Amino acid sequence: MKNIICVNNLYKLYRVGDTAVRALDGVSFTVREGEFCAIVGTSGSGKSTLLNMLAGLERPTKGEVIINGHHIEKMNESELVSFRGNNVGFIFQSFHLLPALNALENVALPLSFRGEERGLRKKKAEKMLRMVSLEKQKNHMPNQMSGGQQQRVSIARALVSDPRIIFADEPTGNLDSRTSEDVMRLMQKIVSEQGRTLVMVTHDMNEAEYADRIIRVIDGKIVENKEKRRKQEI
């Protein structure tokens, strides 16, 4: 498998009064195509800043972020928007579903931004909802679904544009432990069966164990980068 993400000597400095705070301090690593990578750290460790750098949501002070051969740290804002729309899907902690849209409409939303025809949008969104076992809830509004169901809708929405890479930011942070386990197994299944690349930020080592690679961050530095066998799916 080829490397799809390459991070080289990445720094992010913030100015707090007269003090420079290093949110990222010389970070380097690679992620292979089709790999599930967990970036683990406590609050303030730099893990969320790192995810924002990978997604092009923040610019590094120094260093390179190369995704699928493209230097995203050199892109302007319009180039980044286009690149994310064509290559990246996002899963958030707080779901970010639009309350006025039902499950099917929420999943289809990224395709609307791309100008795809309505019938095709519906067909693709229905396929994604079947994949996350929510085809019976396609007409449900967000307030008619449990937290776990809402996160499954969020996952389906992240996949509907057929992205090569999915970024997940604390995807189970608002879920109970049993529902969190279900969501982690679903994400693991998507990676293993569809060959997607998934980069997840989490503070939970138990959730990180579902990943193929665990990168542990402390004070803006990588202190561990280990590859492991996939956790057995049930």
Backbone as CSV, one residue per row, in Angstrom:
resi,resn,N_x,N_y,N_z,CA_x,CA_y,CA_z,C_x,C_y,C_z
1,MET,0.843,-1.198,0.000,0.000,0.000,0.000,0.876,1.244,0.000
2,LYS,0.483,2.225,-0.811,1.271,3.450,-0.887,0.880,4.407,0.239
3,ASN,1.776,5.325,0.530,1.479,6.372,1.509,0.540,7.393,0.878
4,ILE,-0.575,7.660,1.526,-1.530,8.645,1.017,-1.424,9.962,1.775
5,ILE,-0.895,9.904,3.024,-0.651,11.111,3.817,0.802,11.115,4.261
6,CYS,1.500,12.211,3.989,2.884,12.378,4.445,2.988,13.726,5.162
7,VAL,3.398,13.684,6.408,3.590,14.899,7.206,5.074,15.005,7.521
8,ASN,5.682,16.133,7.172,7.120,16.311,7.334,7.438,17.541,8.169
9,ASN,8.031,17.307,9.346,8.590,18.378,10.175,7.586,19.510,10.399
10,LEU,6.409,19.143,10.900,5.295,20.077,11.014,5.328,20.824,12.349
11,TYR,5.228,22.158,12.244,5.185,23.024,13.435,3.947,23.921,13.364
12,LYS,3.362,24.166,14.516,2.312,25.174,14.631,2.554,25.949,15.919
13,LEU,2.857,27.247,15.756,3.123,28.117,16.902,2.009,29.138,17.048
14,TYR,1.569,29.308,18.283,0.588,30.348,18.618,1.260,31.359,19.531
15,ARG,0.898,32.608,19.354,1.433,33.670,20.213,0.426,33.965,21.320
16,VAL,0.833,33.770,22.562,0.013,34.086,23.734,0.757,35.149,24.527
17,GLY,0.357,36.401,24.347,1.101,37.501,24.954,2.495,37.552,24.358
18,ASP,3.497,37.470,25.222,4.888,37.478,24.752,5.447,36.072,24.590
19,THR,4.597,35.071,24.796,5.064,33.687,24.772,4.600,32.978,23.505
20,ALA,5.497,32.204,22.896,5.154,31.367,21.752,4.849,29.956,22.255
21,VAL,3.646,29.486,21.980,3.219,28.151,22.389,3.297,27.226,21.191
22,ARG,3.998,26.098,21.345,4.151,25.152,20.244,3.062,24.085,20.333
23,ALA,1.999,24.283,19.566,0.926,23.282,19.538,1.387,22.018,18.831
24,LEU,2.223,22.181,17.807,2.887,21.064,17.139,4.364,21.381,17.058
25,ASP,5.185,20.382,17.379,6.611,20.632,17.555,7.445,19.630,16.754
26,GLY,7.475,19.830,15.437,8.316,18.980,14.597,7.742,17.599,14.351
27,VAL,6.473,17.524,13.958,5.776,16.248,13.779,6.013,15.695,12.377
28,SER,6.359,14.409,12.300,6.528,13.722,11.013,5.947,12.314,11.107
29,PHE,5.167,11.911,10.105,4.645,10.542,10.038,3.991,10.331,8.682
30,THR,3.658,9.084,8.379,2.946,8.746,7.153,1.752,7.856,7.499
31,VAL,0.744,7.908,6.630,-0.412,7.019,6.729,-0.587,6.359,5.373
32,ARG,-0.727,5.042,5.370,-0.882,4.317,4.115,-2.329,4.324,3.639
33,GLU,-2.488,4.192,2.342,-3.823,4.125,1.766,-4.555,2.904,2.310
34,GLY,-5.825,3.082,2.710,-6.603,1.989,3.254,-6.314,1.669,4.706
35,GLU,-5.643,2.580,5.396,-5.271,2.365,6.798,-6.198,3.145,7.730
36,PHE,-6.467,2.571,8.874,-7.219,3.226,9.943,-6.186,3.697,10.964
37,CYS,-6.023,5.021,11.062,-5.008,5.611,11.934,-5.694,6.398,13.046
38,ALA,-5.327,6.111,14.290,-5.848,6.843,15.442,-4.759,7.747,16.001
39,ILE,-5.079,9.026,16.138,-4.186,9.985,16.780,-4.721,10.225,18.190
40,VAL,-3.945,9.841,19.184,-4.423,9.813,20.564,-3.666,10.829,21.411
41,GLY,-4.414,11.509,22.271,-3.770,12.433,23.203,-4.797,13.069,24.110
42,THR,-4.334,13.609,25.208,-5.217,14.296,26.140,-5.555,15.686,25.596
43,SER,-6.452,16.367,26.268,-6.800,17.735,25.888,-5.550,18.613,25.954
44,GLY,-5.306,19.387,24.889,-4.137,20.257,24.848,-2.871,19.599,24.343
45,SER,-2.967,18.337,23.916,-1.775,17.621,23.457,-1.340,18.047,22.056
46,GLY,-2.268,18.613,21.281,-1.958,18.992,19.908,-2.639,18.117,18.873
47,LYS,-3.397,17.119,19.330,-3.995,16.174,18.369,-5.037,16.825,17.473
48,SER,-5.872,17.699,18.031,-6.901,18.357,17.208,-6.277,19.359,16.248
49,THR,-5.240,20.054,16.699,-4.502,20.955,15.804,-3.922,20.171,14.633
50,LEU,-3.391,18.986,14.927,-2.824,18.146,13.877,-3.893,17.739,12.868
51,LEU,-5.060,17.352,13.345,-6.139,16.986,12.431,-6.542,18.178,11.559
52,ASN,-6.604,19.361,12.150,-6.943,20.561,11.384,-5.907,20.846,10.304
53,MET,-4.639,20.563,10.602,-3.581,20.731,9.595,-3.770,19.747,8.441
54,LEU,-4.101,18.501,8.777,-4.288,17.478,7.746,-5.459,17.825,6.833
55,ALA,-6.491,18.428,7.421,-7.689,18.781,6.652,-7.561,20.131,5.957
56,GLY,-6.470,20.854,6.186,-6.299,22.166,5.575,-7.152,23.237,6.215
57,LEU,-7.631,22.982,7.442,-8.460,23.959,8.147,-7.606,24.984,8.882
58,GLU,-6.354,24.631,9.152,-5.375,25.561,9.711,-4.085,25.420,8.924
59,ARG,-3.329,26.480,8.866,-2.059,26.441,8.142,-0.902,26.250,9.114
60,PRO,0.065,25.442,8.732,1.218,25.247,9.617,2.125,26.468,9.638
61,THR,2.839,26.624,10.748,3.876,27.652,10.814,5.064,27.248,9.955
62,LYS,5.305,25.918,9.917,6.427,25.379,9.147,6.132,23.911,8.879
63,GLY,6.649,23.404,7.759,6.520,21.984,7.467,5.603,21.690,6.297
64,GLU,5.487,20.414,5.972,4.729,19.960,4.808,3.598,19.022,5.215
65,VAL,2.462,19.169,4.522,1.355,18.216,4.624,1.014,17.802,3.199
66,ILE,1.368,16.576,2.835,1.186,16.082,1.481,0.110,14.996,1.505
67,ILE,-0.996,15.243,0.808,-2.093,14.284,0.767,-2.330,13.870,-0.670
68,ASN,-2.169,12.580,-0.905,-2.337,12.016,-2.247,-1.500,12.780,-3.273
69,GLY,-0.283,13.132,-2.857,0.660,13.809,-3.744,0.517,15.307,-3.833
70,HIS,-0.450,15.892,-3.116,-0.694,17.331,-3.186,-0.214,18.020,-1.900
71,HIS,0.561,19.081,-2.059,1.021,19.887,-0.921,-0.114,20.818,-0.507
72,ILE,-0.898,20.427,0.491,-2.048,21.273,0.816,-1.631,22.525,1.584
73,GLU,-0.434,22.525,2.167,0.001,23.742,2.871,0.304,24.875,1.892
74,LYS,0.404,24.557,0.605,0.676,25.574,-0.408,-0.584,26.047,-1.128
75,MET,-1.714,25.426,-0.834,-2.952,25.769,-1.539,-3.584,27.033,-0.976
76,ASN,-4.252,27.790,-1.837,-5.049,28.911,-1.347,-6.420,28.391,-0.910
77,GLU,-7.262,29.271,-0.391,-8.517,28.822,0.215,-9.442,28.163,-0.800
78,SER,-9.565,28.717,-1.988,-10.458,28.124,-2.989,-9.942,26.759,-3.439
79,GLU,-8.636,26.614,-3.541,-8.051,25.310,-3.897,-8.299,24.284,-2.796
80,LEU,-8.207,24.726,-1.536,-8.466,23.823,-0.413,-9.915,23.363,-0.393
81,VAL,-10.840,24.285,-0.627,-12.264,23.928,-0.644,-12.526,22.879,-1.720
82,SER,-11.968,23.072,-2.888,-12.136,22.121,-3.983,-11.492,20.779,-3.647
83,PHE,-10.306,20.826,-3.072,-9.599,19.589,-2.735,-10.370,18.785,-1.699
84,ARG,-10.858,19.462,-0.650,-11.621,18.756,0.383,-12.901,18.167,-0.200
85,GLY,-13.578,18.935,-1.053,-14.828,18.455,-1.639,-14.654,17.210,-2.484
86,ASN,-13.483,17.052,-3.097,-13.230,15.923,-3.989,-12.508,14.759,-3.334
87,ASN,-11.920,14.982,-2.160,-11.056,13.943,-1.583,-11.367,13.554,-0.152
88,VAL,-12.095,14.392,0.587,-12.169,14.225,2.044,-13.614,14.200,2.537
89,GLY,-13.878,13.330,3.520,-15.140,13.323,4.251,-14.862,13.574,5.722
90,PHE,-15.820,14.196,6.419,-15.633,14.551,7.827,-16.715,13.919,8.699
91,ILE,-16.284,13.411,9.861,-17.200,12.931,10.892,-16.882,13.711,12.159
92,PHE,-17.907,14.352,12.741,-17.697,15.222,13.893,-18.306,14.628,15.159
93,GLN,-17.832,15.110,16.283,-18.341,14.669,17.578,-19.815,15.007,17.740
94,SER,-20.225,16.192,17.295,-21.587,16.656,17.541,-22.502,16.504,16.327
95,PHE,-22.161,15.567,15.431,-22.990,15.136,14.306,-23.152,16.206,13.217
96,HIS,-23.521,17.452,13.597,-23.722,18.532,12.630,-24.774,18.199,11.574
97,LEU,-25.845,17.541,11.981,-26.963,17.314,11.067,-27.861,18.553,11.071
98,LEU,-28.432,18.872,9.926,-29.347,20.009,9.850,-30.718,19.572,10.363
99,PRO,-31.241,20.229,11.391,-32.480,19.774,12.033,-33.705,19.826,11.139
100,ALA,-33.684,20.659,10.098,-34.844,20.789,9.220,-34.854,19.759,8.090
101,LEU,-33.800,18.944,8.002,-33.700,17.935,6.951,-33.800,16.542,7.559
102,ASN,-34.401,15.612,6.828,-34.455,14.236,7.316,-33.128,13.528,7.045
103,ALA,-33.043,12.268,7.438,-31.774,11.529,7.330,-31.288,11.472,5.890
104,LEU,-32.203,11.157,4.970,-31.825,11.048,3.565,-31.318,12.379,3.026
105,GLU,-31.997,13.451,3.359,-31.610,14.782,2.874,-30.276,15.221,3.472
106,ASN,-30.034,14.887,4.743,-28.756,15.221,5.360,-27.603,14.490,4.683
107,VAL,-27.812,13.221,4.369,-26.754,12.441,3.714,-26.480,12.982,2.314
108,ALA,-27.525,13.387,1.618,-27.376,13.853,0.235,-26.804,15.260,0.124
109,LEU,-26.730,15.981,1.242,-26.353,17.393,1.198,-25.028,17.666,0.485
110,PRO,-23.945,16.907,0.759,-22.686,17.197,0.043,-22.816,17.085,-1.468
111,LEU,-23.714,16.206,-1.935,-23.909,16.050,-3.375,-24.636,17.242,-3.964
112,SER,-25.482,17.891,-3.144,-26.156,19.117,-3.597,-25.135,20.200,-3.877
113,PHE,-24.127,20.319,-2.990,-23.089,21.333,-3.171,-22.277,21.076,-4.436
114,ARG,-22.222,19.821,-4.854,-21.473,19.470,-6.064,-22.335,19.587,-7.319
115,GLY,-23.629,19.913,-7.131,-24.511,20.120,-8.273,-25.014,18.854,-8.928
116,GLU,-24.985,17.726,-8.199,-25.469,16.482,-8.786,-26.995,16.489,-8.892
117,GLU,-27.507,15.784,-9.879,-28.943,15.728,-10.153,-29.683,15.072,-8.989
118,ARG,-30.905,15.541,-8.715,-31.645,15.142,-7.524,-31.859,13.627,-7.422
119,GLY,-32.238,13.001,-8.528,-32.477,11.561,-8.507,-31.229,10.776,-8.171
120,LEU,-30.093,11.214,-8.702,-28.819,10.543,-8.416,-28.417,10.760,-6.967
121,ARG,-28.652,11.979,-6.464,-28.352,12.252,-5.046,-29.129,11.304,-4.134
122,LYS,-30.408,11.156,-4.422,-31.248,10.283,-3.605,-30.776,8.834,-3.654
123,LYS,-30.433,8.365,-4.840,-29.978,6.987,-5.013,-28.699,6.721,-4.223
124,LYS,-27.757,7.645,-4.300,-26.491,7.481,-3.584,-26.708,7.552,-2.069
125,ALA,-27.560,8.493,-1.622,-27.819,8.641,-0.188,-28.515,7.409,0.373
126,GLU,-29.447,6.846,-0.374,-30.121,5.621,0.077,-29.139,4.467,0.196
127,LYS,-28.202,4.381,-0.731,-27.185,3.329,-0.673,-26.335,3.463,0.585
128,MET,-25.945,4.695,0.918,-25.138,4.914,2.115,-25.915,4.596,3.392
129,LEU,-27.205,4.950,3.422,-28.013,4.641,4.605,-28.189,3.140,4.769
130,ARG,-28.284,2.402,3.671,-28.333,0.935,3.772,-27.042,0.398,4.351
131,MET,-25.932,0.992,3.950,-24.641,0.516,4.425,-24.481,0.682,5.935
132,VAL,-25.091,1.742,6.490,-24.997,1.965,7.937,-26.252,1.469,8.670
133,SER,-27.055,0.641,7.956,-28.235,-0.028,8.532,-29.291,0.957,9.030
134,LEU,-29.532,2.005,8.247,-30.545,2.996,8.614,-31.549,3.249,7.489
135,GLU,-31.697,2.285,6.590,-32.613,2.523,5.476,-34.057,2.739,5.939
136,LYS,-34.432,2.136,7.065,-35.799,2.299,7.572,-36.016,3.666,8.228
137,GLN,-34.944,4.353,8.558,-35.040,5.669,9.209,-34.786,6.821,8.235
138,LYS,-34.844,6.552,6.932,-34.422,7.578,5.965,-35.284,8.835,6.025
139,ASN,-36.529,8.709,6.448,-37.408,9.873,6.523,-37.485,10.482,7.915
140,HIS,-36.698,9.960,8.847,-36.704,10.485,10.216,-35.911,11.786,10.291
141,MET,-36.416,12.703,11.089,-35.696,13.932,11.364,-34.654,13.657,12.452
142,PRO,-33.610,14.483,12.569,-32.591,14.236,13.598,-33.154,14.067,15.007
143,ASN,-34.179,14.855,15.370,-34.725,14.754,16.730,-35.575,13.509,16.939
144,GLN,-35.760,12.714,15.884,-36.471,11.447,15.997,-35.514,10.262,16.065
145,MET,-34.212,10.552,16.092,-33.207,9.491,16.100,-32.351,9.564,17.359
146,SER,-31.836,8.413,17.763,-30.916,8.365,18.898,-29.573,8.967,18.500
147,GLY,-28.716,9.198,19.492,-27.379,9.725,19.207,-26.591,8.803,18.293
148,GLY,-26.688,7.497,18.531,-25.976,6.542,17.686,-26.479,6.563,16.253
149,GLN,-27.797,6.681,16.088,-28.360,6.763,14.743,-27.926,8.048,14.045
150,GLN,-27.897,9.152,14.783,-27.456,10.411,14.188,-25.998,10.324,13.734
151,GLN,-25.175,9.650,14.523,-23.778,9.530,14.125,-23.631,8.618,12.909
152,ARG,-24.475,7.619,12.800,-24.458,6.775,11.601,-24.860,7.581,10.360
153,VAL,-25.830,8.467,10.520,-26.193,9.366,9.419,-24.993,10.237,9.051
154,SER,-24.289,10.728,10.072,-23.105,11.550,9.838,-22.029,10.779,9.077
155,ILE,-21.868,9.492,9.429,-20.890,8.648,8.730,-21.315,8.437,7.278
156,ALA,-22.608,8.170,7.068,-23.117,8.000,5.703,-22.893,9.268,4.882
157,ARG,-23.114,10.424,5.501,-22.895,11.704,4.805,-21.424,11.886,4.437
158,ALA,-20.523,11.461,5.334,-19.091,11.577,5.060,-18.659,10.705,3.890
159,LEU,-19.389,9.612,3.651,-19.005,8.654,2.621,-19.682,8.891,1.266
160,VAL,-20.764,9.676,1.251,-21.597,9.740,0.060,-20.874,10.336,-1.149
161,SER,-19.874,11.168,-0.913,-19.114,11.765,-2.021,-17.952,10.893,-2.470
162,ASP,-17.878,9.675,-1.916,-16.823,8.714,-2.260,-15.420,9.278,-2.021
163,PRO,-15.164,9.795,-0.806,-13.844,10.367,-0.524,-12.780,9.283,-0.346
164,ARG,-11.558,9.627,-0.643,-10.459,8.694,-0.411,-10.058,8.673,1.056
165,ILE,-10.274,9.805,1.734,-9.838,9.947,3.127,-11.000,10.453,3.967
166,ILE,-11.140,9.896,5.169,-12.143,10.365,6.127,-11.414,10.837,7.375
167,PHE,-11.735,12.048,7.825,-11.215,12.579,9.086,-12.332,12.553,10.120
168,ALA,-12.059,11.967,11.265,-13.051,11.848,12.331,-12.512,12.507,13.595
169,ASP,-13.253,13.471,14.121,-12.837,14.233,15.298,-13.673,13.808,16.505
170,GLU,-13.089,12.996,17.388,-13.785,12.482,18.585,-15.195,12.000,18.207
171,PRO,-15.313,11.038,17.280,-16.624,10.692,16.718,-17.599,10.065,17.703
172,THR,-17.121,9.589,18.850,-18.033,8.975,19.829,-18.135,9.800,21.105
173,GLY,-17.676,11.046,21.053,-17.617,11.876,22.257,-18.960,12.134,22.904
174,ASN,-20.059,12.084,22.132,-21.394,12.343,22.673,-22.232,11.082,22.809
175,LEU,-21.579,9.911,22.791,-22.306,8.643,22.812,-21.975,7.844,24.060
176,ASP,-22.909,6.968,24.465,-22.620,6.074,25.596,-21.666,4.979,25.141
177,SER,-21.152,4.215,26.088,-20.076,3.267,25.790,-20.508,2.174,24.814
178,ARG,-21.722,1.669,24.959,-22.172,0.601,24.064,-22.371,1.117,22.648
179,THR,-22.983,2.289,22.519,-23.182,2.883,21.193,-21.841,3.252,20.572
180,SER,-20.906,3.725,21.404,-19.567,4.058,20.916,-18.904,2.841,20.295
181,GLU,-19.061,1.698,20.937,-18.465,0.465,20.420,-19.076,0.098,19.070
182,ASP,-20.393,0.257,18.944,-21.054,-0.024,17.667,-20.523,0.875,16.558
183,VAL,-20.344,2.159,16.870,-19.849,3.113,15.873,-18.408,2.789,15.485
184,MET,-17.587,2.417,16.460,-16.193,2.082,16.161,-16.107,0.851,15.271
185,ARG,-16.954,-0.135,15.540,-16.961,-1.334,14.699,-17.407,-1.008,13.276
186,LEU,-18.369,-0.105,13.158,-18.823,0.310,11.836,-17.697,1.003,11.074
187,MET,-16.989,1.897,11.732,-15.889,2.604,11.080,-14.781,1.631,10.684
188,GLN,-14.496,0.683,11.548,-13.487,-0.329,11.241,-13.904,-1.157,10.024
189,LYS,-15.189,-1.491,9.977,-15.709,-2.284,8.859,-15.602,-1.522,7.540
190,ILE,-15.911,-0.226,7.580,-15.833,0.598,6.374,-14.406,0.619,5.827
191,VAL,-13.435,0.751,6.718,-12.029,0.769,6.301,-11.642,-0.570,5.695
192,SER,-11.976,-1.662,6.384,-11.520,-2.981,5.941,-12.223,-3.445,4.669
193,GLU,-13.516,-3.101,4.514,-14.271,-3.602,3.367,-14.192,-2.696,2.148
194,GLN,-14.011,-1.397,2.374,-14.027,-0.451,1.251,-12.663,0.140,0.943
195,GLY,-11.689,-0.147,1.766,-10.346,0.362,1.508,-10.195,1.852,1.697
196,ARG,-11.094,2.451,2.493,-10.974,3.886,2.785,-9.807,4.121,3.746
197,THR,-9.274,5.323,3.700,-8.287,5.748,4.685,-9.012,6.585,5.728
198,LEU,-8.860,6.221,6.993,-9.553,6.906,8.077,-8.547,7.388,9.109
199,VAL,-8.576,8.682,9.394,-7.739,9.262,10.446,-8.670,9.796,11.523
200,MET,-8.535,9.242,12.712,-9.420,9.593,13.822,-8.632,10.187,14.974
201,VAL,-9.137,11.288,15.511,-8.584,11.872,16.732,-9.434,11.432,17.908
202,THR,-8.787,10.967,18.968,-9.517,10.538,20.157,-8.635,10.684,21.396
203,HIS,-9.284,10.803,22.550,-8.552,10.786,23.825,-8.632,9.407,24.455
204,ASP,-9.378,8.488,23.837,-9.717,7.192,24.426,-8.848,6.082,23.828
205,MET,-7.973,5.508,24.630,-7.090,4.454,24.149,-7.865,3.201,23.754
206,ASN,-8.988,2.930,24.416,-9.793,1.763,24.049,-10.307,1.885,22.617
207,GLU,-10.726,3.084,22.248,-11.191,3.292,20.879,-10.032,3.238,19.888
208,ALA,-8.889,3.727,20.301,-7.718,3.686,19.429,-7.329,2.254,19.068
209,GLU,-7.669,1.308,19.924,-7.316,-0.085,19.676,-8.018,-0.668,18.457
210,TYR,-9.063,-0.007,17.969,-9.722,-0.466,16.750,-8.910,-0.131,15.506
211,ALA,-7.946,0.735,15.635,-7.190,1.231,14.483,-6.053,0.284,14.109
212,ASP,-5.546,0.460,12.878,-4.375,-0.282,12.407,-3.078,0.354,12.891
213,ARG,-3.115,1.677,13.078,-1.945,2.426,13.528,-2.367,3.382,14.628
214,ILE,-1.564,3.457,15.679,-1.830,4.380,16.780,-0.671,5.359,16.891
215,ILE,-0.988,6.646,16.781,0.007,7.706,16.949,-0.350,8.458,18.224
216,ARG,0.543,8.438,19.202,0.263,9.099,20.482,1.025,10.414,20.536
217,VAL,0.284,11.479,20.898,0.837,12.827,20.899,0.815,13.388,22.318
218,ILE,1.939,13.950,22.734,2.051,14.639,24.025,2.786,15.952,23.780
219,ASP,2.190,17.052,24.226,2.812,18.375,24.114,3.321,18.672,22.700
220,GLY,2.500,18.306,21.709,2.828,18.640,20.328,3.857,17.755,19.670
221,LYS,4.270,16.683,20.348,5.259,15.771,19.780,4.702,14.356,19.737
222,ILE,5.111,13.606,18.725,4.743,12.197,18.650,5.675,11.403,19.554
223,VAL,5.087,10.711,20.524,5.888,9.919,21.458,5.762,8.425,21.170
224,GLU,4.812,8.068,20.307,4.647,6.667,19.931,3.942,6.601,18.589
225,ASN,4.412,5.718,17.732,3.801,5.488,16.428,3.908,3.994,16.157
226,LYS,2.839,3.282,16.456,2.905,1.821,16.352,1.837,1.289,15.406
227,GLU,2.247,0.295,14.646,1.338,-0.408,13.760,0.909,-1.690,14.451
228,LYS,-0.358,-2.035,14.300,-0.869,-3.211,14.982,-1.837,-3.959,14.094
229,ARG,-2.143,-5.159,14.493,-3.155,-5.925,13.776,-4.530,-5.376,14.097
230,ARG,-5.428,-5.519,13.140,-6.779,-5.037,13.377,-7.444,-5.831,14.496
231,LYS,-8.186,-5.089,15.315,-8.977,-5.720,16.356,-10.017,-6.608,15.699
232,GLN,-10.200,-7.800,16.269,-11.120,-8.764,15.670,-12.545,-8.229,15.632
233,GLU,-13.150,-8.260,14.467,-14.524,-7.802,14.324,-15.489,-8.899,14.764
234,ILE,-16.597,-8.495,15.361,-17.595,-9.446,15.835,-18.857,-9.301,14.990
